[in-house]
Amino acid sequence: MKMIFIMSDSYRRDHLGIYNRAVHTPNLARLAGTSCVFDQAYVGSFPTGPNRRDVMLGAGQAPGCAFNSWKNLEANETPFAHRLTYEAGICTQMITDVANQVTRGANLMKGFQYYLVNRGQEGDGYWCAQDVEVACRLSNEIVRYSAGTYGNIQLNRAHRRIEDDYFAPKTFRLASEWLEQNWKRKDFLLWVETFDPHEPWDPPQYYIDRYDPGYTGRVIEFPPYGYYRKLGITDREVRHLQARYAGECTMVDYAVGRLLATLEKLSIFDDTAIIFTSDHGINAGLPGDAGLVGKPWVIEKDKQAWLVGGSFELKNPQWLPMRTGTMRLPLLIKLPRQTRAKRINRIAQPWDMARTILEMFGLKIQAEMQGESLLPVMRGQRVKPRPLAFNGHYLGKTHLAQAMNADWIYSCWPTGEEQPWLLDLRHDPAQLHNVASKHPEICRRLHDAVARFDPQPFQGVNNPWR
């Protein structure tokens, strides 16, 4: 079987045109028209690196520890690509521009027979030019990156002249070229991964002008994580920030469209399985973001922000729940020879990817995998209800654990850094109000559920709602 797995970093679910007509994504809409569309897909381990471990291993990082943290793939861990390559003899190729994957010491290409890196994203230091100005033009208080990283960003994009000079378009061009040289293979897995629409939000100007033409104010393309008004970002400036993000999503859509056109040109579109998803979304001051930008799960109380000017320091942290803008995922899965869309309301999570892919290639499932195959539900079979999704993140010794579905988000910190949160998504779509004290029975049930799912961090911790 031929399969293409597409990962687009930080792509909000509500920025697929099938959910939001204000965002122009015609190619992904066309893909959705021949795919299983999972309307209830959620983040598991957060953010980028932990998510990749979820996807590749289909399990947490240890028995009793369901979530993954920022760590490399270890010698005793077997990602699904390794099994495809070395057990099934399938050609596996990774093409990525995500600096976290390979170029910063990670080894998330483990198991792939071949990998190719389109370097330069997020200040990856690979190019210098003495005639390029590298100066920070904004106050450090409203810039996420350090001066050195910002300088590298300027260097890495100084040569841009055409769209293929941008990261996502070039990455998908490389993937299309790979297909032209490998389309006759009976079986392959092509992993195509782009950091866009992750910040910096700097697509070609014509994509920005689609959403905010004629803007002449300050350009904020990589803000710190926090409350945008507390950072000194105005409502008008945040609307332009939103336009830049939407422009990145549209740029990714056209890059995906190039790949789809190549499949059709080669007459293998019908025979190819395609998965499109993301690792998480992003806050951009949009409805439901609670006035946040970036993806903060913690802020410095006095600044109401974090990652200011590249600083990771936290002297007086305030921990935050993760809302739908970051926790809901786009997930499209096109099966070979599928010709019609199928909307699926069952909850899906990143741990399911490894098991689903292995089953699609006919391999046996490893016992330690906690994810489930999505193939039965895609084939219309009856499956056991899945009432909740679970999300988690580690920062040092602090662990955020969440249970969520279309109605509720329950957030807790097993080691007691903050009081639990409960968001009522039906009656508070803005996601502003903690109603935990009004619904102790719901909190008790959801707390028990997340503790059963991820028992290790909850050992010795009593349910506060009992």
LUMZAVO-181210 format. One record per residue (C-alpha): x, y, z; residue number from 1. Coordinates in steps of 0.02 Angstrom, whole numbers, padded with zeros to 5 digits. Example, Ala and Ser with C-alpha at 12.3 -4.5 7.8 and 13.67 -1.06 7.14 Angstrom:
<nodes>
      xx      yy      zz   nr
   00615  -00225   00390    1
   00684  -00053   00357    2
</nodes>
This chain:
<nodes>
      xx      yy      zz   nr
   00000   00000   00000    1
   00053   00179  -00035    2
   00030   00299   00112    3
   00068   00483   00141    4
   00063   00549   00320    5
   00054   00740   00327    6
   00089   00832   00489    7
   00061   01021   00490    8
   00121   01094   00655    9
   00006   01209   00755   10
  -00139   01196   00633   11
  -00302   01242   00721   12
  -00449   01130   00680   13
  -00561   01283   00653   14
  -00444   01344   00515   15
  -00496   01206   00398   16
  -00618   01279   00274   17
  -00740   01135   00306   18
  -00766   01209   00480   19
  -00739   01394   00443   20
  -00780   01468   00273   21
  -00682   01626   00314   22
  -00520   01526   00297   23
  -00474   01481   00118   24
  -00417   01299   00109   25
  -00487   01229  -00055   26
  -00363   01086  -00071   27
  -00390   01019   00103   28
  -00577   01036   00073   29
  -00557   00929  -00082   30
  -00457   00801   00016   31
  -00592   00801   00151   32
  -00719   00765   00014   33
  -00642   00592  -00010   34
  -00588   00559   00170   35
  -00649   00505   00339   36
  -00664   00669   00435   37
  -00641   00649   00622   38
  -00740   00792   00699   39
  -00686   00746   00877   40
  -00496   00731   00864   41
  -00398   00794   01014   42
  -00218   00818   01071   43
  -00142   00685   01184   44
   00032   00733   01246   45
   00073   00917   01221   46
   00161   01001   01130   47
   00271   00961   00977   48
   00400   00834   01037   49
   00284   00740   01155   50
   00154   00729   01017   51
   00277   00648   00897   52
   00313   00514   01026   53
   00125   00484   01042   54
   00108   00465   00854   55
   00262   00359   00826   56
   00249   00243   00978   57
   00061   00236   01006   58
   00097   00237   01193   59
   00156   00342   01339   60
   00334   00350   01399   61
   00321   00220   01538   62
   00200   00092   01612   63
   00067   00188   01709   64
   00123   00351   01629   65
   00008   00379   01480   66
   00081   00543   01420   67
   00248   00583   01341   68
   00370   00721   01385   69
   00507   00805   01284   70
   00631   00664   01257   71
   00714   00572   01115   72
   00661   00402   01054   73
   00763   00281   01158   74
   00858   00124   01105   75
   00726   00008   01177   76
   00580   00100   01094   77
   00511   00045   00926   78
   00420   00177   00823   79
   00297   00115   00693   80
   00414   00168   00551   81
   00546   00047   00615   82
   00425  -00098   00604   83
   00371  -00049   00428   84
   00552  -00034   00371   85
   00632  -00183   00454   86
   00489  -00307   00479   87
   00385  -00275   00324   88
   00522  -00214   00206   89
   00424  -00059   00158   90
   00514   00095   00093   91
   00496   00233   00224   92
   00545   00414   00189   93
   00533   00565   00304   94
   00537   00740   00229   95
   00527   00875   00362   96
   00568   01056   00399   97
   00531   01042   00586   98
   00692   01087   00676   99
   00637   00994   00833  100
   00636   00831   00737  101
   00818   00811   00686  102
   00927   00966   00683  103
   00919   01006   00869  104
   00981   00839   00930  105
   00818   00743   00926  106
   00811   00576   00838  107
   00629   00568   00787  108
   00680   00506   00616  109
   00722   00339   00701  110
   00655   00193   00603  111
   00640   00283   00437  112
   00747   00208   00302  113
   00779   00382   00229  114
   00755   00558   00293  115
   00779   00731   00218  116
   00779   00896   00314  117
   00730   01062   00237  118
   00830   01166   00361  119
   00808   01342   00428  120
   00644   01343   00525  121
   00623   01437   00689  122
   00797   01511   00691  123
   00889   01350   00648  124
   01069   01410   00628  125
   01127   01347   00460  126
   01161   01503   00354  127
   01247   01670   00377  128
   01266   01824   00269  129
   01355   01981   00327  130
   01249   02097   00220  131
   01085   02047   00306  132
   01025   02161   00445  133
   00987   02061   00602  134
   00906   02181   00723  135
   00754   02161   00835  136
   00631   02297   00785  137
   00506   02263   00924  138
   00516   02279   01112  139
   00580   02121   01195  140
   00417   02118   01294  141
   00317   02069   01140  142
   00440   01951   01055  143
   00443   01766   01095  144
   00619   01728   01034  145
   00789   01782   01096  146
   00888   01910   00996  147
   01000   01772   00928  148
   00856   01666   00868  149
   00770   01817   00792  150
   00931   01859   00701  151
   00940   01684   00629  152
   00758   01697   00574  153
   00802   01854   00478  154
   00953   01771   00399  155
   00857   01616   00350  156
   00721   01711   00257  157
   00827   01848   00180  158
   00846   01751   00016  159
   00659   01730  -00015  160
   00601   01784  -00187  161
   00467   01659  -00237  162
   00345   01549  -00142  163
   00456   01395  -00155  164
   00583   01488  -00048  165
   00462   01473   00099  166
   00467   01319   00208  167
   00302   01229   00180  168
   00301   01256  -00010  169
   00480   01192  -00025  170
   00450   01043   00088  171
   00299   00989  -00014  172
   00395   01021  -00175  173
   00528   00901  -00113  174
   00392   00775  -00069  175
   00317   00792  -00243  176
   00488   00764  -00321  177
   00510   00608  -00214  178
   00343   00542  -00278  179
   00397   00570  -00458  180
   00546   00456  -00425  181
   00455   00324  -00321  182
   00277   00315  -00386  183
   00300   00140  -00458  184
   00335   00064  -00288  185
   00198  -00054  -00233  186
   00217  -00001  -00051  187
   00288   00152   00033  188
   00263   00269   00181  189
   00302   00452   00146  190
   00301   00561   00302  191
   00286   00745   00252  192
   00300   00868   00394  193
   00301   01057   00398  194
   00319   01177   00544  195
   00196   01298   00464  196
   00078   01371   00520  197
   00183   01379   00679  198
   00255   01551   00713  199
   00342   01652   00647  200
   00187   01697   00546  201
   00272   01763   00390  202
   00191   01694   00231  203
   00204   01787   00065  204
   00115   01954   00073  205
  -00023   01903  -00047  206
  -00083   01772   00078  207
  -00088   01904   00216  208
  -00179   02027   00104  209
  -00317   01900   00075  210
  -00365   01924   00258  211
  -00305   02099   00303  212
  -00263   02206   00149  213
  -00181   02374   00171  214
  -00125   02353   00351  215
   00012   02477   00401  216
   00029   02450   00589  217
   00153   02353   00694  218
   00186   02176   00635  219
   00187   02049   00776  220
   00229   01880   00703  221
   00295   01784   00854  222
   00222   01851   01017  223
   00264   01779   01188  224
   00139   01660   01266  225
   00010   01753   01369  226
  -00133   01879   01374  227
  -00110   01992   01224  228
  -00180   02149   01305  229
  -00062   02128   01453  230
   00080   02116   01326  231
   00032   02284   01252  232
  -00040   02212   01091  233
  -00193   02307   01032  234
  -00354   02231   00965  235
  -00310   02297   00792  236
  -00137   02220   00801  237
  -00206   02052   00856  238
  -00328   02053   00708  239
  -00178   02072   00594  240
  -00090   01932   00689  241
  -00243   01824   00654  242
  -00231   01870   00469  243
  -00050   01817   00464  244
  -00093   01650   00544  245
  -00238   01621   00424  246
  -00121   01664   00281  247
   00000   01530   00341  248
  -00143   01403   00343  249
  -00188   01449   00164  250
  -00005   01434   00112  251
  -00001   01259   00187  252
  -00161   01217   00093  253
  -00083   01263  -00074  254
   00072   01163  -00030  255
  -00037   01012   00006  256
  -00128   01046  -00157  257
   00036   01029  -00250  258
   00060   00856  -00175  259
  -00118   00804  -00219  260
  -00093   00866  -00397  261
   00066   00762  -00411  262
  -00028   00606  -00354  263
  -00160   00638  -00487  264
  -00028   00673  -00619  265
   00053   00506  -00578  266
  -00118   00418  -00578  267
  -00094   00353  -00401  268
  -00211   00467  -00302  269
  -00348   00335  -00292  270
  -00228   00201  -00233  271
  -00143   00307  -00099  272
  -00195   00321   00083  273
  -00174   00499   00147  274
  -00177   00561   00328  275
  -00179   00747   00367  276
  -00168   00806   00547  277
  -00079   00921   00669  278
   00003   00909   00839  279
  -00097   01050   00920  280
  -00171   01219   00881  281
  -00124   01394   00936  282
  -00207   01539   01027  283
  -00224   01697   00924  284
  -00345   01804   01024  285
  -00489   01717   00937  286
  -00659   01675   01014  287
  -00631   01541   01145  288
  -00447   01587   01170  289
  -00485   01686   01329  290
  -00379   01832   01267  291
  -00223   01725   01246  292
  -00092   01716   01109  293
   00033   01575   01085  294
   00000   01414   01178  295
   00030   01449   01362  296
  -00003   01315   01491  297
   00090   01424   01617  298
   00126   01610   01633  299
   00225   01722   01750  300
   00094   01800   01865  301
   00161   01977   01864  302
   00189   01983   01676  303
   00038   01875   01631  304
   00152   01799   01498  305
   00292   01674   01471  306
   00434   01650   01345  307
   00466   01837   01339  308
   00621   01875   01237  309
   00672   01693   01239  310
   00675   01677   01429  311
   00608   01514   01503  312
   00623   01578   01682  313
   00471   01560   01795  314
   00484   01640   01967  315
   00299   01647   02012  316
   00205   01531   01893  317
   00019   01528   01863  318
  -00040   01368   01778  319
  -00177   01376   01647  320
  -00301   01252   01572  321
  -00279   01211   01389  322
  -00430   01262   01285  323
  -00505   01202   01122  324
  -00401   01318   01011  325
  -00247   01217   01056  326
  -00325   01049   01101  327
  -00439   01010   00952  328
  -00354   00938   00798  329
  -00392   00923   00614  330
  -00390   00741   00563  331
  -00426   00679   00387  332
  -00393   00499   00336  333
  -00419   00449   00155  334
  -00420   00262   00126  335
  -00364   00190  -00041  336
  -00503   00201  -00169  337
  -00614   00304  -00054  338
  -00720   00423  -00158  339
  -00840   00502  -00033  340
  -00825   00594   00131  341
  -00874   00509   00292  342
  -00900   00615   00447  343
  -00851   00525   00608  344
  -00898   00593   00778  345
  -00800   00465   00879  346
  -00655   00534   00982  347
  -00483   00506   00905  348
  -00311   00545   00978  349
  -00129   00541   00919  350
  -00092   00374   01005  351
  -00213   00297   00880  352
  -00103   00339   00730  353
   00031   00204   00753  354
  -00095   00065   00779  355
  -00203   00123   00633  356
  -00055   00136   00513  357
   00016  -00034   00561  358
  -00154  -00116   00539  359
  -00176  -00032   00369  360
  -00011  -00111   00316  361
  -00064  -00279   00388  362
   00059  -00289   00533  363
   00019  -00358   00704  364
  -00006  -00235   00845  365
   00115  -00222   00991  366
   00035  -00263   01158  367
   00103  -00105   01243  368
   00011   00013   01126  369
  -00125   00109   01217  370
  -00201   00185   01060  371
  -00338   00100   00962  372
  -00351   00069   00776  373
  -00470   00188   00689  374
  -00498   00066   00545  375
  -00653  -00019   00619  376
  -00747   00145   00639  377
  -00692   00201   00465  378
  -00762   00038   00397  379
  -00927   00068   00482  380
  -00908  -00065   00617  381
  -00984  -00045   00789  382
  -00855   00000   00920  383
  -00860   00030   01107  384
  -00904   00211   01151  385
  -00759   00326   01191  386
  -00831   00465   01300  387
  -00673   00564   01340  388
  -00510   00624   01267  389
  -00359   00649   01380  390
  -00225   00783   01366  391
  -00066   00806   01466  392
   00095   00903   01480  393
   00251   00897   01589  394
   00356   01048   01635  395
   00487   00994   01759  396
   00396   00907   01901  397
   00231   00991   01860  398
   00103   00890   01765  399
  -00056   00956   01685  400
  -00187   00821   01655  401
  -00352   00851   01567  402
  -00510   00756   01519  403
  -00617   00834   01385  404
  -00754   00808   01258  405
  -00875   00920   01163  406
  -00959   00975   01326  407
  -00823   00993   01459  408
  -00639   01025   01490  409
  -00577   00968   01661  410
  -00398   01021   01704  411
  -00301   00970   01859  412
  -00123   00970   01925  413
  -00093   00811   02028  414
   00046   00893   02130  415
  -00068   01037   02180  416
   00005   01188   02090  417
  -00169   01255   02050  418
  -00348   01216   02095  419
  -00440   01113   01964  420
  -00530   01200   01822  421
  -00693   01151   01738  422
  -00748   01238   01577  423
  -00927   01217   01518  424
  -00912   01224   01329  425
  -01100   01222   01301  426
  -01141   01375   01405  427
  -00973   01466   01402  428
  -00906   01456   01224  429
  -00786   01599   01265  430
  -00705   01477   01390  431
  -00679   01610   01523  432
  -00760   01543   01681  433
  -00703   01408   01801  434
  -00865   01323   01855  435
  -00785   01180   01951  436
  -00866   01229   02116  437
  -01039   01225   02035  438
  -01019   01047   01967  439
  -00926   00941   02097  440
  -01002   00778   02036  441
  -00942   00807   01858  442
  -00771   00854   01924  443
  -00764   00697   02030  444
  -00807   00587   01881  445
  -00683   00672   01763  446
  -00545   00674   01894  447
  -00566   00487   01921  448
  -00564   00458   01733  449
  -00400   00550   01701  450
  -00320   00467   01854  451
  -00366   00296   01786  452
  -00297   00341   01615  453
  -00132   00411   01682  454
  -00111   00332   01854  455
   00073   00362   01893  456
   00064   00551   01927  457
  -00091   00525   02036  458
  -00014   00396   02153  459
  -00045   00449   02332  460
  -00157   00592   02275  461
  -00337   00592   02336  462
  -00479   00647   02225  463
  -00518   00822   02293  464
  -00700   00802   02244  465
  -00737   00654   02357  466
</nodes>
